[in-house]
Amino acid sequence: MPSSSRKSPIKLGWLGGLRRQLRHTGRPSGLQLWWSRKQKLGRGKQLSANTVYGGDGELLVSTGDIVGRWKEYFKDLLNPTDTPSVEEPEARDSEVDSFITQAEVTEVVQQLLGGKAPGVDEIRPEYLKSLDVVGLSWLTRLGNIAWRSGTVPLNWATGVVVPLFKKGDWRVCSNYRGITLLSLPGKVYSRVLERRVQPLVEPRIQEEQCGFRPSRGTLDQLYTPHRVLKGSWEFAQPVHMCFVDLEKTFDRVPRGILWEVLWEYGVHGPLLRAVWSLYNRSRSLVRIASCKSDLFPVHVGLRQGCSLSPVLFIVFMDRISRRSQGLEGVRFGDHRISSLIFADDVVLLASSGLDLQHALGRFAAECEAAGMRVSTSKSEAMVLDRKKVACTLQVGGEVLPQVEEFKYLGVLFTSEGRMDREIDRRIGAAAAVMRSMHRSVVVTKELSQKAKLSIYQSIYAPTLTYGHELWVMTERVRSRIQAAEMSFLRRVAGRSLRDRVRSSVTREELGVEPLLLHIKRGQLRWLGHLFRMPPGRQERCSGHAPPGRGPGEDPGHAGETMSFGWPGNALGSLRKSWRKWLGRGRSGHPYLDCCPRDPALDKRKTMNE
């Protein structure tokens, strides 16, 4: 046998262990093991930080110098000199909040995910999840001591920074990003605080913010610009957009201003003091392999890995957005949409370039006042218009580049408001995934079909169909998606196009439902979610058309969108009734009547008959 086709013992052992693991464990744990082992096997030589360049460009080789350089780098990175330091919140009269209950702690501990790295105290989540009633009562007592005293143990305020290589020269510190590992008992305490802060600030946050909020996700945020661009192109209404990028947002939040913002949003008294206690003595150390640096204080920014940080950040960003609002925006019916915010991803919209410049100027000024900074190199402008229109935007005297397309939350938006380029990207990304797994998963005989299909459903299909709720399923799109789907499944079944076996036969043998059916179900689930939204949600407001229509435009788009006056609205408000009604297959609307039926429903119906 040629040496090129002979499998190494390491690879055979890896595949054999993976096959046994996928066979005897649940899909999530087996896939997690497969992904981690594949990364280790395919990485080759591991990049290690055994030599780095110092601040003066000198190459450091001794362990002490290397650890000291990493400490110096992250100390400067996490403590910007132009940002105000931490300040204690002003003591004001407020109602006394209730103590932490054991039920709160128990619920948070049960939600901890296993397999996570420990913090400085080396306490793993499995240790806390195995606590009995007595152990949980002691953990609750410790949390109440911190609540009453307004002081947390030092380990709870200490983060372990681990550098992870990104790309470029591995001897340059700036080519690494640091992740911070926090104490697990401290994370339980911060999670309890987050569950108390969230209900207070949620009613005060504007509709423009969609990140880190309950019952909202990336799809909710993506739907609004999709409908704005689609409707504006259809009705010949120009839209000027600016995709704003902020520099190191989490690391630049001034804590003194943050306490004022929390007070404005209803976080008072012991709860505010408890949040402040996590930042009062905040400090970090850097860990390189088994070596640790000395501790250094961190006075600025939010804590990475803390459950409280996302909520605190969206409150901070909401205040900036609220103070920078004006009369600009894009009108949809009786509603005006001027900005879209998902955490720190900001999109400003206006009907003209001049209005957009005014909105951008106010937003940049408010960011500067709050310690944030707009990145002029990464912020971009885009214009949707029937004609080529220049949009010259400036921030601090620097002109922002104008683009014809922009990737927002993983979806590519173009100046024509179409999703064709995005679907091309999805198919290309899925093909890249299949190429990366071709030899190790798709065609290998060491893995069973069940294991391959588990990987297909968990990695390949989500990559191919991300954002499919926004797609218009034309015949061409359906054909291309089906071709990409069968490209993977035929290889799993050991076939090719030359075998001339129908796709339906291959799916039936593998026990896989058509991916087009999965897409239709996802679109219908999103439609029901849209119907259940309150009337004031921005996603529903964007469903109304802007005034006017371009000459010669066809108003009919049956099957692409549905009016909110459609009779299914009443059923869509109830999740169970909505799904039961869809299962009947007759809706009175062409979009649903042409939807493929679930084979499982037909099978159950035949068995009942």
Secondary structure as a PSIPRED ss2 file (coil, helix, strand):
# PSIPRED VFORMAT (PSIPRED V4.0)

   1 M C   1.000  0.000  0.000
   2 P C   1.000  0.000  0.000
   3 S H   0.000  1.000  0.000
   4 S H   0.000  1.000  0.000
   5 S H   0.000  1.000  0.000
   6 R C   1.000  0.000  0.000
   7 K C   1.000  0.000  0.000
   8 S C   1.000  0.000  0.000
   9 P H   0.000  1.000  0.000
  10 I H   0.000  1.000  0.000
  11 K H   0.000  1.000  0.000
  12 L H   0.000  1.000  0.000
  13 G H   0.000  1.000  0.000
  14 W H   0.000  1.000  0.000
  15 L H   0.000  1.000  0.000
  16 G H   0.000  1.000  0.000
  17 G H   0.000  1.000  0.000
  18 L H   0.000  1.000  0.000
  19 R H   0.000  1.000  0.000
  20 R H   0.000  1.000  0.000
  21 Q H   0.000  1.000  0.000
  22 L H   0.000  1.000  0.000
  23 R H   0.000  1.000  0.000
  24 H H   0.000  1.000  0.000
  25 T C   1.000  0.000  0.000
  26 G C   1.000  0.000  0.000
  27 R H   0.000  1.000  0.000
  28 P H   0.000  1.000  0.000
  29 S H   0.000  1.000  0.000
  30 G H   0.000  1.000  0.000
  31 L H   0.000  1.000  0.000
  32 Q H   0.000  1.000  0.000
  33 L H   0.000  1.000  0.000
  34 W H   0.000  1.000  0.000
  35 W H   0.000  1.000  0.000
  36 S H   0.000  1.000  0.000
  37 R H   0.000  1.000  0.000
  38 K H   0.000  1.000  0.000
  39 Q H   0.000  1.000  0.000
  40 K H   0.000  1.000  0.000
  41 L H   0.000  1.000  0.000
  42 G H   0.000  1.000  0.000
  43 R H   0.000  1.000  0.000
  44 G C   1.000  0.000  0.000
  45 K C   1.000  0.000  0.000
  46 Q C   1.000  0.000  0.000
  47 L C   1.000  0.000  0.000
  48 S C   1.000  0.000  0.000
  49 A C   1.000  0.000  0.000
  50 N C   1.000  0.000  0.000
  51 T C   1.000  0.000  0.000
  52 V E   0.000  0.000  1.000
  53 Y E   0.000  0.000  1.000
  54 G C   1.000  0.000  0.000
  55 G C   1.000  0.000  0.000
  56 D C   1.000  0.000  0.000
  57 G C   1.000  0.000  0.000
  58 E C   1.000  0.000  0.000
  59 L E   0.000  0.000  1.000
  60 L E   0.000  0.000  1.000
  61 V C   1.000  0.000  0.000
  62 S C   1.000  0.000  0.000
  63 T H   0.000  1.000  0.000
  64 G H   0.000  1.000  0.000
  65 D H   0.000  1.000  0.000
  66 I H   0.000  1.000  0.000
  67 V H   0.000  1.000  0.000
  68 G H   0.000  1.000  0.000
  69 R H   0.000  1.000  0.000
  70 W H   0.000  1.000  0.000
  71 K H   0.000  1.000  0.000
  72 E H   0.000  1.000  0.000
  73 Y H   0.000  1.000  0.000
  74 F H   0.000  1.000  0.000
  75 K H   0.000  1.000  0.000
  76 D H   0.000  1.000  0.000
  77 L H   0.000  1.000  0.000
  78 L H   0.000  1.000  0.000
  79 N C   1.000  0.000  0.000
  80 P C   1.000  0.000  0.000
  81 T C   1.000  0.000  0.000
  82 D C   1.000  0.000  0.000
  83 T C   1.000  0.000  0.000
  84 P C   1.000  0.000  0.000
  85 S C   1.000  0.000  0.000
  86 V C   1.000  0.000  0.000
  87 E C   1.000  0.000  0.000
  88 E C   1.000  0.000  0.000
  89 P C   1.000  0.000  0.000
  90 E C   1.000  0.000  0.000
  91 A C   1.000  0.000  0.000
  92 R C   1.000  0.000  0.000
  93 D C   1.000  0.000  0.000
  94 S C   1.000  0.000  0.000
  95 E C   1.000  0.000  0.000
  96 V C   1.000  0.000  0.000
  97 D C   1.000  0.000  0.000
  98 S C   1.000  0.000  0.000
  99 F C   1.000  0.000  0.000
 100 I C   1.000  0.000  0.000
 101 T C   1.000  0.000  0.000
 102 Q H   0.000  1.000  0.000
 103 A H   0.000  1.000  0.000
 104 E H   0.000  1.000  0.000
 105 V H   0.000  1.000  0.000
 106 T H   0.000  1.000  0.000
 107 E H   0.000  1.000  0.000
 108 V H   0.000  1.000  0.000
 109 V H   0.000  1.000  0.000
 110 Q H   0.000  1.000  0.000
 111 Q C   1.000  0.000  0.000
 112 L C   1.000  0.000  0.000
 113 L C   1.000  0.000  0.000
 114 G C   1.000  0.000  0.000
 115 G C   1.000  0.000  0.000
 116 K C   1.000  0.000  0.000
 117 A C   1.000  0.000  0.000
 118 P C   1.000  0.000  0.000
 119 G C   1.000  0.000  0.000
 120 V C   1.000  0.000  0.000
 121 D C   1.000  0.000  0.000
 122 E C   1.000  0.000  0.000
 123 I C   1.000  0.000  0.000
 124 R C   1.000  0.000  0.000
 125 P H   0.000  1.000  0.000
 126 E H   0.000  1.000  0.000
 127 Y H   0.000  1.000  0.000
 128 L H   0.000  1.000  0.000
 129 K H   0.000  1.000  0.000
 130 S C   1.000  0.000  0.000
 131 L C   1.000  0.000  0.000
 132 D C   1.000  0.000  0.000
 133 V H   0.000  1.000  0.000
 134 V H   0.000  1.000  0.000
 135 G H   0.000  1.000  0.000
 136 L H   0.000  1.000  0.000
 137 S H   0.000  1.000  0.000
 138 W H   0.000  1.000  0.000
 139 L H   0.000  1.000  0.000
 140 T H   0.000  1.000  0.000
 141 R H   0.000  1.000  0.000
 142 L H   0.000  1.000  0.000
 143 G H   0.000  1.000  0.000
 144 N H   0.000  1.000  0.000
 145 I H   0.000  1.000  0.000
 146 A H   0.000  1.000  0.000
 147 W H   0.000  1.000  0.000
 148 R H   0.000  1.000  0.000
 149 S H   0.000  1.000  0.000
 150 G C   1.000  0.000  0.000
 151 T C   1.000  0.000  0.000
 152 V C   1.000  0.000  0.000
 153 P C   1.000  0.000  0.000
 154 L H   0.000  1.000  0.000
 155 N H   0.000  1.000  0.000
 156 W H   0.000  1.000  0.000
 157 A H   0.000  1.000  0.000
 158 T E   0.000  0.000  1.000
 159 G E   0.000  0.000  1.000
 160 V E   0.000  0.000  1.000
 161 V E   0.000  0.000  1.000
 162 V E   0.000  0.000  1.000
 163 P E   0.000  0.000  1.000
 164 L E   0.000  0.000  1.000
 165 F E   0.000  0.000  1.000
 166 K C   1.000  0.000  0.000
 167 K C   1.000  0.000  0.000
 168 G C   1.000  0.000  0.000
 169 D C   1.000  0.000  0.000
 170 W C   1.000  0.000  0.000
 171 R C   1.000  0.000  0.000
 172 V C   1.000  0.000  0.000
 173 C H   0.000  1.000  0.000
 174 S H   0.000  1.000  0.000
 175 N H   0.000  1.000  0.000
 176 Y E   0.000  0.000  1.000
 177 R E   0.000  0.000  1.000
 178 G E   0.000  0.000  1.000
 179 I E   0.000  0.000  1.000
 180 T E   0.000  0.000  1.000
 181 L E   0.000  0.000  1.000
 182 L C   1.000  0.000  0.000
 183 S C   1.000  0.000  0.000
 184 L H   0.000  1.000  0.000
 185 P H   0.000  1.000  0.000
 186 G H   0.000  1.000  0.000
 187 K H   0.000  1.000  0.000
 188 V H   0.000  1.000  0.000
 189 Y H   0.000  1.000  0.000
 190 S H   0.000  1.000  0.000
 191 R H   0.000  1.000  0.000
 192 V H   0.000  1.000  0.000
 193 L H   0.000  1.000  0.000
 194 E H   0.000  1.000  0.000
 195 R H   0.000  1.000  0.000
 196 R H   0.000  1.000  0.000
 197 V H   0.000  1.000  0.000
 198 Q H   0.000  1.000  0.000
 199 P H   0.000  1.000  0.000
 200 L H   0.000  1.000  0.000
 201 V H   0.000  1.000  0.000
 202 E H   0.000  1.000  0.000
 203 P H   0.000  1.000  0.000
 204 R H   0.000  1.000  0.000
 205 I C   1.000  0.000  0.000
 206 Q C   1.000  0.000  0.000
 207 E C   1.000  0.000  0.000
 208 E C   1.000  0.000  0.000
 209 Q E   0.000  0.000  1.000
 210 C C   1.000  0.000  0.000
 211 G C   1.000  0.000  0.000
 212 F C   1.000  0.000  0.000
 213 R C   1.000  0.000  0.000
 214 P C   1.000  0.000  0.000
 215 S C   1.000  0.000  0.000
 216 R C   1.000  0.000  0.000
 217 G C   1.000  0.000  0.000
 218 T H   0.000  1.000  0.000
 219 L H   0.000  1.000  0.000
 220 D H   0.000  1.000  0.000
 221 Q H   0.000  1.000  0.000
 222 L H   0.000  1.000  0.000
 223 Y H   0.000  1.000  0.000
 224 T H   0.000  1.000  0.000
 225 P H   0.000  1.000  0.000
 226 H H   0.000  1.000  0.000
 227 R H   0.000  1.000  0.000
 228 V H   0.000  1.000  0.000
 229 L H   0.000  1.000  0.000
 230 K H   0.000  1.000  0.000
 231 G H   0.000  1.000  0.000
 232 S H   0.000  1.000  0.000
 233 W H   0.000  1.000  0.000
 234 E H   0.000  1.000  0.000
 235 F C   1.000  0.000  0.000
 236 A C   1.000  0.000  0.000
 237 Q C   1.000  0.000  0.000
 238 P C   1.000  0.000  0.000
 239 V E   0.000  0.000  1.000
 240 H E   0.000  0.000  1.000
 241 M E   0.000  0.000  1.000
 242 C E   0.000  0.000  1.000
 243 F E   0.000  0.000  1.000
 244 V E   0.000  0.000  1.000
 245 D C   1.000  0.000  0.000
 246 L E   0.000  0.000  1.000
 247 E C   1.000  0.000  0.000
 248 K C   1.000  0.000  0.000
 249 T H   0.000  1.000  0.000
 250 F H   0.000  1.000  0.000
 251 D H   0.000  1.000  0.000
 252 R H   0.000  1.000  0.000
 253 V C   1.000  0.000  0.000
 254 P C   1.000  0.000  0.000
 255 R H   0.000  1.000  0.000
 256 G H   0.000  1.000  0.000
 257 I H   0.000  1.000  0.000
 258 L H   0.000  1.000  0.000
 259 W H   0.000  1.000  0.000
 260 E H   0.000  1.000  0.000
 261 V H   0.000  1.000  0.000
 262 L H   0.000  1.000  0.000
 263 W H   0.000  1.000  0.000
 264 E H   0.000  1.000  0.000
 265 Y C   1.000  0.000  0.000
 266 G C   1.000  0.000  0.000
 267 V C   1.000  0.000  0.000
 268 H C   1.000  0.000  0.000
 269 G H   0.000  1.000  0.000
 270 P H   0.000  1.000  0.000
 271 L H   0.000  1.000  0.000
 272 L H   0.000  1.000  0.000
 273 R H   0.000  1.000  0.000
 274 A H   0.000  1.000  0.000
 275 V H   0.000  1.000  0.000
 276 W H   0.000  1.000  0.000
 277 S H   0.000  1.000  0.000
 278 L H   0.000  1.000  0.000
 279 Y H   0.000  1.000  0.000
 280 N H   0.000  1.000  0.000
 281 R C   1.000  0.000  0.000
 282 S C   1.000  0.000  0.000
 283 R E   0.000  0.000  1.000
 284 S E   0.000  0.000  1.000
 285 L E   0.000  0.000  1.000
 286 V E   0.000  0.000  1.000
 287 R E   0.000  0.000  1.000
 288 I E   0.000  0.000  1.000
 289 A C   1.000  0.000  0.000
 290 S C   1.000  0.000  0.000
 291 C E   0.000  0.000  1.000
 292 K E   0.000  0.000  1.000
 293 S C   1.000  0.000  0.000
 294 D C   1.000  0.000  0.000
 295 L C   1.000  0.000  0.000
 296 F E   0.000  0.000  1.000
 297 P E   0.000  0.000  1.000
 298 V C   1.000  0.000  0.000
 299 H C   1.000  0.000  0.000
 300 V C   1.000  0.000  0.000
 301 G C   1.000  0.000  0.000
 302 L C   1.000  0.000  0.000
 303 R C   1.000  0.000  0.000
 304 Q C   1.000  0.000  0.000
 305 G C   1.000  0.000  0.000
 306 C C   1.000  0.000  0.000
 307 S C   1.000  0.000  0.000
 308 L H   0.000  1.000  0.000
 309 S H   0.000  1.000  0.000
 310 P H   0.000  1.000  0.000
 311 V H   0.000  1.000  0.000
 312 L H   0.000  1.000  0.000
 313 F H   0.000  1.000  0.000
 314 I H   0.000  1.000  0.000
 315 V H   0.000  1.000  0.000
 316 F H   0.000  1.000  0.000
 317 M H   0.000  1.000  0.000
 318 D H   0.000  1.000  0.000
 319 R H   0.000  1.000  0.000
 320 I H   0.000  1.000  0.000
 321 S H   0.000  1.000  0.000
 322 R H   0.000  1.000  0.000
 323 R H   0.000  1.000  0.000
 324 S C   1.000  0.000  0.000
 325 Q C   1.000  0.000  0.000
 326 G C   1.000  0.000  0.000
 327 L C   1.000  0.000  0.000
 328 E C   1.000  0.000  0.000
 329 G C   1.000  0.000  0.000
 330 V E   0.000  0.000  1.000
 331 R E   0.000  0.000  1.000
 332 F E   0.000  0.000  1.000
 333 G C   1.000  0.000  0.000
 334 D C   1.000  0.000  0.000
 335 H E   0.000  0.000  1.000
 336 R E   0.000  0.000  1.000
 337 I E   0.000  0.000  1.000
 338 S C   1.000  0.000  0.000
 339 S E   0.000  0.000  1.000
 340 L E   0.000  0.000  1.000
 341 I E   0.000  0.000  1.000
 342 F E   0.000  0.000  1.000
 343 A C   1.000  0.000  0.000
 344 D C   1.000  0.000  0.000
 345 D E   0.000  0.000  1.000
 346 V E   0.000  0.000  1.000
 347 V E   0.000  0.000  1.000
 348 L E   0.000  0.000  1.000
 349 L E   0.000  0.000  1.000
 350 A E   0.000  0.000  1.000
 351 S C   1.000  0.000  0.000
 352 S C   1.000  0.000  0.000
 353 G H   0.000  1.000  0.000
 354 L H   0.000  1.000  0.000
 355 D H   0.000  1.000  0.000
 356 L H   0.000  1.000  0.000
 357 Q H   0.000  1.000  0.000
 358 H H   0.000  1.000  0.000
 359 A H   0.000  1.000  0.000
 360 L H   0.000  1.000  0.000
 361 G H   0.000  1.000  0.000
 362 R H   0.000  1.000  0.000
 363 F H   0.000  1.000  0.000
 364 A H   0.000  1.000  0.000
 365 A H   0.000  1.000  0.000
 366 E H   0.000  1.000  0.000
 367 C H   0.000  1.000  0.000
 368 E H   0.000  1.000  0.000
 369 A H   0.000  1.000  0.000
 370 A C   1.000  0.000  0.000
 371 G C   1.000  0.000  0.000
 372 M C   1.000  0.000  0.000
 373 R C   1.000  0.000  0.000
 374 V E   0.000  0.000  1.000
 375 S C   1.000  0.000  0.000
 376 T C   1.000  0.000  0.000
 377 S C   1.000  0.000  0.000
 378 K C   1.000  0.000  0.000
 379 S C   1.000  0.000  0.000
 380 E E   0.000  0.000  1.000
 381 A E   0.000  0.000  1.000
 382 M E   0.000  0.000  1.000
 383 V E   0.000  0.000  1.000
 384 L E   0.000  0.000  1.000
 385 D C   1.000  0.000  0.000
 386 R C   1.000  0.000  0.000
 387 K C   1.000  0.000  0.000
 388 K C   1.000  0.000  0.000
 389 V C   1.000  0.000  0.000
 390 A C   1.000  0.000  0.000
 391 C C   1.000  0.000  0.000
 392 T C   1.000  0.000  0.000
 393 L C   1.000  0.000  0.000
 394 Q E   0.000  0.000  1.000
 395 V E   0.000  0.000  1.000
 396 G C   1.000  0.000  0.000
 397 G C   1.000  0.000  0.000
 398 E E   0.000  0.000  1.000
 399 V E   0.000  0.000  1.000
 400 L C   1.000  0.000  0.000
 401 P C   1.000  0.000  0.000
 402 Q E   0.000  0.000  1.000
 403 V C   1.000  0.000  0.000
 404 E C   1.000  0.000  0.000
 405 E E   0.000  0.000  1.000
 406 F E   0.000  0.000  1.000
 407 K E   0.000  0.000  1.000
 408 Y E   0.000  0.000  1.000
 409 L C   1.000  0.000  0.000
 410 G C   1.000  0.000  0.000
 411 V E   0.000  0.000  1.000
 412 L E   0.000  0.000  1.000
 413 F E   0.000  0.000  1.000
 414 T E   0.000  0.000  1.000
 415 S C   1.000  0.000  0.000
 416 E C   1.000  0.000  0.000
 417 G C   1.000  0.000  0.000
 418 R C   1.000  0.000  0.000
 419 M C   1.000  0.000  0.000
 420 D H   0.000  1.000  0.000
 421 R H   0.000  1.000  0.000
 422 E H   0.000  1.000  0.000
 423 I H   0.000  1.000  0.000
 424 D H   0.000  1.000  0.000
 425 R H   0.000  1.000  0.000
 426 R H   0.000  1.000  0.000
 427 I H   0.000  1.000  0.000
 428 G H   0.000  1.000  0.000
 429 A H   0.000  1.000  0.000
 430 A H   0.000  1.000  0.000
 431 A H   0.000  1.000  0.000
 432 A H   0.000  1.000  0.000
 433 V H   0.000  1.000  0.000
 434 M H   0.000  1.000  0.000
 435 R H   0.000  1.000  0.000
 436 S H   0.000  1.000  0.000
 437 M H   0.000  1.000  0.000
 438 H H   0.000  1.000  0.000
 439 R H   0.000  1.000  0.000
 440 S H   0.000  1.000  0.000
 441 V H   0.000  1.000  0.000
 442 V H   0.000  1.000  0.000
 443 V C   1.000  0.000  0.000
 444 T C   1.000  0.000  0.000
 445 K C   1.000  0.000  0.000
 446 E C   1.000  0.000  0.000
 447 L C   1.000  0.000  0.000
 448 S C   1.000  0.000  0.000
 449 Q H   0.000  1.000  0.000
 450 K H   0.000  1.000  0.000
 451 A H   0.000  1.000  0.000
 452 K H   0.000  1.000  0.000
 453 L H   0.000  1.000  0.000
 454 S H   0.000  1.000  0.000
 455 I H   0.000  1.000  0.000
 456 Y H   0.000  1.000  0.000
 457 Q H   0.000  1.000  0.000
 458 S H   0.000  1.000  0.000
 459 I H   0.000  1.000  0.000
 460 Y H   0.000  1.000  0.000
 461 A H   0.000  1.000  0.000
 462 P H   0.000  1.000  0.000
 463 T H   0.000  1.000  0.000
 464 L H   0.000  1.000  0.000
 465 T H   0.000  1.000  0.000
 466 Y C   1.000  0.000  0.000
 467 G C   1.000  0.000  0.000
 468 H H   0.000  1.000  0.000
 469 E H   0.000  1.000  0.000
 470 L H   0.000  1.000  0.000
 471 W C   1.000  0.000  0.000
 472 V C   1.000  0.000  0.000
 473 M C   1.000  0.000  0.000
 474 T C   1.000  0.000  0.000
 475 E H   0.000  1.000  0.000
 476 R H   0.000  1.000  0.000
 477 V H   0.000  1.000  0.000
 478 R H   0.000  1.000  0.000
 479 S H   0.000  1.000  0.000
 480 R H   0.000  1.000  0.000
 481 I H   0.000  1.000  0.000
 482 Q H   0.000  1.000  0.000
 483 A H   0.000  1.000  0.000
 484 A H   0.000  1.000  0.000
 485 E H   0.000  1.000  0.000
 486 M H   0.000  1.000  0.000
 487 S H   0.000  1.000  0.000
 488 F H   0.000  1.000  0.000
 489 L H   0.000  1.000  0.000
 490 R H   0.000  1.000  0.000
 491 R H   0.000  1.000  0.000
 492 V H   0.000  1.000  0.000
 493 A C   1.000  0.000  0.000
 494 G C   1.000  0.000  0.000
 495 R C   1.000  0.000  0.000
 496 S C   1.000  0.000  0.000
 497 L H   0.000  1.000  0.000
 498 R H   0.000  1.000  0.000
 499 D H   0.000  1.000  0.000
 500 R C   1.000  0.000  0.000
 501 V C   1.000  0.000  0.000
 502 R C   1.000  0.000  0.000
 503 S H   0.000  1.000  0.000
 504 S H   0.000  1.000  0.000
 505 V H   0.000  1.000  0.000
 506 T H   0.000  1.000  0.000
 507 R H   0.000  1.000  0.000
 508 E H   0.000  1.000  0.000
 509 E H   0.000  1.000  0.000
 510 L H   0.000  1.000  0.000
 511 G C   1.000  0.000  0.000
 512 V C   1.000  0.000  0.000
 513 E C   1.000  0.000  0.000
 514 P C   1.000  0.000  0.000
 515 L H   0.000  1.000  0.000
 516 L H   0.000  1.000  0.000
 517 L H   0.000  1.000  0.000
 518 H H   0.000  1.000  0.000
 519 I H   0.000  1.000  0.000
 520 K H   0.000  1.000  0.000
 521 R H   0.000  1.000  0.000
 522 G H   0.000  1.000  0.000
 523 Q H   0.000  1.000  0.000
 524 L H   0.000  1.000  0.000
 525 R H   0.000  1.000  0.000
 526 W H   0.000  1.000  0.000
 527 L H   0.000  1.000  0.000
 528 G H   0.000  1.000  0.000
 529 H H   0.000  1.000  0.000
 530 L H   0.000  1.000  0.000
 531 F H   0.000  1.000  0.000
 532 R H   0.000  1.000  0.000
 533 M C   1.000  0.000  0.000
 534 P C   1.000  0.000  0.000
 535 P C   1.000  0.000  0.000
 536 G C   1.000  0.000  0.000
 537 R C   1.000  0.000  0.000
 538 Q H   0.000  1.000  0.000
 539 E H   0.000  1.000  0.000
 540 R H   0.000  1.000  0.000
 541 C H   0.000  1.000  0.000
 542 S C   1.000  0.000  0.000
 543 G C   1.000  0.000  0.000
 544 H C   1.000  0.000  0.000
 545 A C   1.000  0.000  0.000
 546 P C   1.000  0.000  0.000
 547 P C   1.000  0.000  0.000
 548 G C   1.000  0.000  0.000
 549 R C   1.000  0.000  0.000
 550 G C   1.000  0.000  0.000
 551 P C   1.000  0.000  0.000
 552 G C   1.000  0.000  0.000
 553 E C   1.000  0.000  0.000
 554 D C   1.000  0.000  0.000
 555 P C   1.000  0.000  0.000
 556 G C   1.000  0.000  0.000
 557 H C   1.000  0.000  0.000
 558 A C   1.000  0.000  0.000
 559 G C   1.000  0.000  0.000
 560 E C   1.000  0.000  0.000
 561 T C   1.000  0.000  0.000
 562 M C   1.000  0.000  0.000
 563 S C   1.000  0.000  0.000
 564 F C   1.000  0.000  0.000
 565 G C   1.000  0.000  0.000
 566 W C   1.000  0.000  0.000
 567 P C   1.000  0.000  0.000
 568 G H   0.000  1.000  0.000
 569 N H   0.000  1.000  0.000
 570 A H   0.000  1.000  0.000
 571 L H   0.000  1.000  0.000
 572 G H   0.000  1.000  0.000
 573 S C   1.000  0.000  0.000
 574 L C   1.000  0.000  0.000
 575 R H   0.000  1.000  0.000
 576 K H   0.000  1.000  0.000
 577 S H   0.000  1.000  0.000
 578 W H   0.000  1.000  0.000
 579 R H   0.000  1.000  0.000
 580 K H   0.000  1.000  0.000
 581 W H   0.000  1.000  0.000
 582 L H   0.000  1.000  0.000
 583 G H   0.000  1.000  0.000
 584 R C   1.000  0.000  0.000
 585 G C   1.000  0.000  0.000
 586 R C   1.000  0.000  0.000
 587 S C   1.000  0.000  0.000
 588 G C   1.000  0.000  0.000
 589 H C   1.000  0.000  0.000
 590 P H   0.000  1.000  0.000
 591 Y H   0.000  1.000  0.000
 592 L H   0.000  1.000  0.000
 593 D H   0.000  1.000  0.000
 594 C C   1.000  0.000  0.000
 595 C C   1.000  0.000  0.000
 596 P C   1.000  0.000  0.000
 597 R C   1.000  0.000  0.000
 598 D C   1.000  0.000  0.000
 599 P H   0.000  1.000  0.000
 600 A H   0.000  1.000  0.000
 601 L H   0.000  1.000  0.000
 602 D H   0.000  1.000  0.000
 603 K H   0.000  1.000  0.000
 604 R H   0.000  1.000  0.000
 605 K H   0.000  1.000  0.000
 606 T H   0.000  1.000  0.000
 607 M H   0.000  1.000  0.000
 608 N H   0.000  1.000  0.000
 609 E C   1.000  0.000  0.000
